[in-house]
Amino acid sequence: MSFDITKKDLADWSSASLVFLSGAMTGHYAAIGMNPVQWSGAIAAVLGSVTVAVAVRVWPVKTATAEAED
């Protein structure tokens, strides 16, 4: 059985890990207490990581024929 890991797979899993990590860190620091400035930074981090994850998934994949045309 052979598993081929492509750049697309790596980008998908990396962006999902980024969302998980930023959410986990936000939850941890929220549990121990944050001030409003820290809350705004945490919200920006989570929204930024979700934006990266969405962009990775909707960005069109370049195919070999598209690269040959360029």
N, C-alpha and C positions, 0 to 999 in steps of 0.2 A: 504494500500500500504506500503510495507516494503522495505527499502533500506539497503542493507548490504554493509558496507564499509570495504574493505579488506586492508591488508597491502600493496598489490600491488597498489591499488587505491590511498592510502595515499602517497606512494612513487612517483607515477606518478604526482599527483597534487602538491606535495611539490617541486619536481624538476622543474615543469613548473613554479611555483611561483618564484623559485630561478632565473630562466632565465629572467622572467619578471622584477623582482626587480633589478637585476644587470643591465639589459638594461635600465630601467627607471632611475636609479641613474647615469649611464654613460651619458645618454642623458641630464639629468639635469646639471651635472657638465660640460659637453661639451658646453652647452649653456652659462654658465657664464665664461667659459675660463679655459683651462687646459694647462700645460706645457708638453713637450714630455715625461717626466717621469710619469706623471699622466696618459697620454694617454696609455702608455705601460701597466701600472697597470690596467687600465680600460679594455683594450683589453684582458689581461690575465684573468680578472674576468669574462668577458662575455664568452670567450672560455672555461673556466673552468666550468661554470654553464651549458653551452650547452653540454659539455662532460659528466657531471653528468646526464643530462636529457637523453642523448642517451644511456648511460650505463644502466640506470634504465629500459629503454624500451626494450633493446635487451638482457639483462641478463635473462637466462632461469629461469622459475618459478619452485621451488621445489614442487613436488606433494607428496601426502601421500605415494604412493607406492615407490617413490624414497627415501624418508626418512626411510621407513621400510627396504629397501635393505642395507642402510649404517650401 
